[in-house]
Amino acid sequence: MNEIERKVLVPIGLETKAEDVLKLILFLKNAEKYLYVLFTAVKLPPTTSLESEEQLIKLDVTKKLKRRINEVGKEMGKYGLKTEARIVACREVYEAIVEESNQGYELIILVKRKRVKPFFEKSISRKVIEKTNIPVLLLRSE
């Protein structure tokens, strides 16, 4: 198996910090042998087509997420880590992460932000952990 074929999924949000992602990655044995896919899913309203890449590119949130992915990728590059960016449109972020995780990844690295949710509502990270079939490494961001 080619070294670069070993993939780790790293979902990135607007508040994801490179140092938090690196805290988890640098604990991995042979961390430099993986390809880290910096993944973000832009939640679109039901009235918008998920196939409309043109609309997705125009959104301010997409531009902000691209900048965040570039920042995280640049920091990871300083440690010799290989990255690739992927942005998709979705209805539910957790579903997009789970669907992507089925594309040959060995691990998901999630940075969970602190946020108060209603008692009955599960977090994105909780839903991903419950629905995916691959290991999830989770860090609670400060």
N, C-alpha and C positions, 0 to 999 in steps of 0.2 A: 504494500500500500504506500503510495506517495505521501510524504510528510504533509504536504499542503492540503490533502484531501480530508484531513481530520479537522472538523469544523466545530466551533463553539458559537452559539447564538447569544448575542448580547443586545437585548432590547434597550433602546435609548429613548428617554423622554426629555422634555424641556428642562427638567430639574436634575437630570443625571450629571454627576460630576466625574470627570476623568479619574481623579484620585480614588474615588470609591470603586470604580470598575477595576482599577489597577490593584487595589488591595486584595481583591479576590483572585484576579488572574495570576498575580505573582506568587500565589500559594500553590499553583498547579505545577506538577512535575513536568519538566520539558515544555514550559509555557510557550516557548518560541517555536515549537513545532506545529502549532495549531493555526488555522485561519479563523480570525474572529470576525464574524459577520455582525456589523453594527446595524441593527434593525430597528426601524420605527414604523409604526402603523398610525396613519392619520384617520381619525374617526370622521366619517362623512354623514350628513343627514340622509334619511331614507329617500329623499327626493332627488338626490344626486347619484349619478351612475358611478359605480365602482370602476368601470372601464375607462372613465374619462381622465386620462393622464394629464391632458391639457388643463383641466380644472384643478387637479391636484397640485400641479406645479405653480399655479397662480396664487394659491392660498398663502397668507402670511405665516400661518402655523407651519406649513411645509418648509418655507424659507428658514424659519427659526430652527426647526428640527435639523435641516441640512447643515446649518452652522454648528449646531451642537454636535452632530455626528463628526463633522470635520475637526472640531476641537478635540473630541475624545480620541479620534483616530490619530491626530498629530501627536498627542501625548503618548499614546501606545507605541507609535513609531519610534519614539525616543528610546524605548526599551527593546527595540528590534522585533516588535510584534507585528505580524501581518494582519491587515484589516481590509475589509470590503464593506461598502455601504449598501443598504437596501431599504427603500421606502415603498410602502404599499398603502392603498386605500382600504378601509374596512368599515364595517358597521359596529363591531365590538373589538377593542384592542386585544383583549385576552384571546379571543378566537383567532385573530391574525397571528399572534405569537405561537399558539398551539399548532396551527396549520403549518406555519413555517418550520416549527421544530420537527415536523415529520419528514423533512427534506434531507435527512442524512446527518443530522447533528449528533454529537456525543454528549453535549452538556448545554444547559442554559444558565447564563450568569445574569441574575436579576438584582438590581439595586432598588430596594423598597424605600419609598419616601414616607416620612411620618405625615399622616393626614387623618383627621377625624372623619370617620364615615358613619352613617346611620347604623345602628346595631344590626339590622337585618341585611345590610349590603356587604357583600364580600369584596375584598380588594382584588385588583388585577393579578397580583402575585399569588394570592390564595387560589384564584380560579385556574391560573396556569399550572400551579403545583398539582391541583386535583385532576386536571384534564390531560396533561402530557404524559408520555410514556418514557421520557428520558430524565436523568437526574437534573435537579435544579440546585444551584448554589446561590444562596440568598444573603444579602447584606442590607441591614437597615441603615439608611443614610441619616446623618445627624443634621 
